[in-house]
Amino acid sequence: MPVRPEWRVIVALSATLAEFSRVGVGRMGWAWVGSDGAGWQGRKGGRYRDGVQLDLDFVRSNFPAFGRPINEGQSFFENAGGSFACRHTIDALTEYYTDFKVQPFSEFESSRRGGELMDRSRERWAEALGVEAREVVFGPSTSANTYVLALAFADVLGPGNEVIVTNQDHEANTGAIRRAAERVGCVIKEWKIDPDTGLLDIAEFEALLSERTGLVTVPHASNIVGSENDVTRITQLAHGVGARVIVDGVSFAPHSLPDVGTIGADVYLFSLYKTYSVHQGLMVVRAGLMAELPNQSHFFNDSVADKRLNPAGPDHAQVGSAGAVLDYIEAFHQHHGGSATDDVRAAVASVSALWRAHEDALTPLLLDALADRDDVRLLGPATLDAVAGHRCPTVAFSPLAQDPRAVAHALVERGVQTSSGHYYAARVLDGLGVDPDRGVVRLSFVHYTSPDDVARAVDALRDVIG
Ligand SMILES: Cc1ncc(COP(=O)(O)O)c(C=O)c1O
């Protein structure tokens, strides 16, 4: 897990938006200092100076979407559905399509270099996530990756095994696994969210575990309630009875790129297209499990680590461009005082901490606009410190007297790019007593979101829901 220092925001979080404009918090960002006054402590270097600021102008200059007429006068709050791509990603894709878009890994130069870029992406992501290159699998999406995993697990699980799933997951990390497990005669146990808070209680998980548990699937953070689950602890407990663990990090990784090696889960998944990169799913399958799961690809790919769990075959250009977002992260790191000699993991950890600090300064403003109201039900924790884990800025609410679609429409009219629906988390809404067909409105943001964006959203909410 990335180190999570507690941050004390110099600008008081409790200030109202009017106060914010009075104290002149502008697009340049925020001032920070570690609560111990010591500044950020990265692993193996990666130390930023005290009081380091996230430079929003620098950040946004790396995302071409902000300068495009189609987004002018609007603020983007559909990040949990897919983030903007950084220019490094766009440039890498353009270059690949222009120069290297041939069958890779042959001897002619365009083919050789295309293949090298694909290998390089895998190696760089492995370093960033703290795992080995042979453990990194790129697939068309996280949904496709979990589908393949479900088929593979169906060959190693059977009657006598129990599978623990949750109703806090996006359907991608639960539906296919449930179907496959049911087909081969496993007992399925559902770890249920609290119907009021949407949170998972780890004590209930412990009660569900048994010697027969073969597999556990769990989200790192929900795409509706936004709270982080202690997946390191969950993994330890599951491993204690010999079970494998699949963690869906799709809603967590855009806010803080995880140290997958330290978490210890057997599988960790996230979607690169929500993480400023290409439209691919990245799946880490730890070596022990990789050897145990049967090949899902052509028979001759059995020993090809990056193909055996991707029957779709690799999307060469996207895999070759998938590592370019790490150029952005390294540039971000150095711009904020990190050293060019720091390794990728150290840079990722430091950058993630600063992303999080920036988000944490803005999240309460959005939560405060929606909490403690009779006409709105805010889903998930209403404050950052309401839960032990991180509260990601994925903020969903149910407008009680208005149609969510109408609310989303009115927000869009006011320049807030958002939407409504169940976001493929129908089981979560059901567990919270919210009709999935009616849906909710979700505002999600990331580190490139500005105080002005949040002010626009809060003003628009005030206008629309009163
Ligand atoms: C938490 C979560 N898990 C899984 C997925 C599925 O990802 P993909 O679109 O890559 O299949 C999503 C997509 O929204 C998600 O939010």
The ligand as an SDF file (V2000), in Angstrom:
LIG
                    3D

 16 16  0  0  0  0  0  0  0  0999 V2000
  -15.3850   -0.5800   -9.7440 C   0  0  0  0  0  0  0  0  0  0  0  0
  -15.4250   -1.0480  -11.1600 C   0  0  0  0  0  0  0  0  0  0  0  0
  -15.0360   -2.3010  -11.4310 N   0  0  0  0  0  0  0  0  0  0  0  0
  -15.0270   -2.7820  -12.6830 C   0  0  0  0  0  0  0  0  0  0  0  0
  -15.4170   -1.9940  -13.7440 C   0  0  0  0  0  0  0  0  0  0  0  0
  -15.3900   -2.5750  -15.1210 C   0  0  0  0  0  0  0  0  0  0  0  0
  -14.3200   -2.0350  -15.8300 O   0  0  0  0  0  0  0  0  0  0  0  0
  -14.2510   -2.1400  -17.4040 P   0  0  0  0  0  0  0  0  0  0  0  0
  -15.0900   -1.0250  -17.9510 O   0  0  0  0  0  0  0  0  0  0  0  0
  -12.7930   -1.9680  -17.7180 O   0  0  0  0  0  0  0  0  0  0  0  0
  -14.7660   -3.4560  -17.8010 O   0  0  0  0  0  0  0  0  0  0  0  0
  -15.8420   -0.6860  -13.5200 C   0  0  0  0  0  0  0  0  0  0  0  0
  -16.2840    0.1570  -14.6350 C   0  0  0  0  0  0  0  0  0  0  0  0
  -16.9380    1.1630  -14.4730 O   0  0  0  0  0  0  0  0  0  0  0  0
  -15.8400   -0.2020  -12.1870 C   0  0  0  0  0  0  0  0  0  0  0  0
  -16.2270    1.0450  -11.8960 O   0  0  0  0  0  0  0  0  0  0  0  0
  1  2  1  0
  2  3  1  0
  2 15  2  0
  3  4  2  0
  4  5  1  0
  5  6  1  0
  5 12  2  0
  6  7  1  0
  7  8  1  0
  8  9  2  0
  8 10  1  0
  8 11  1  0
 12 13  1  0
 12 15  1  0
 13 14  2  0
 15 16  1  0
M  END
$$$$
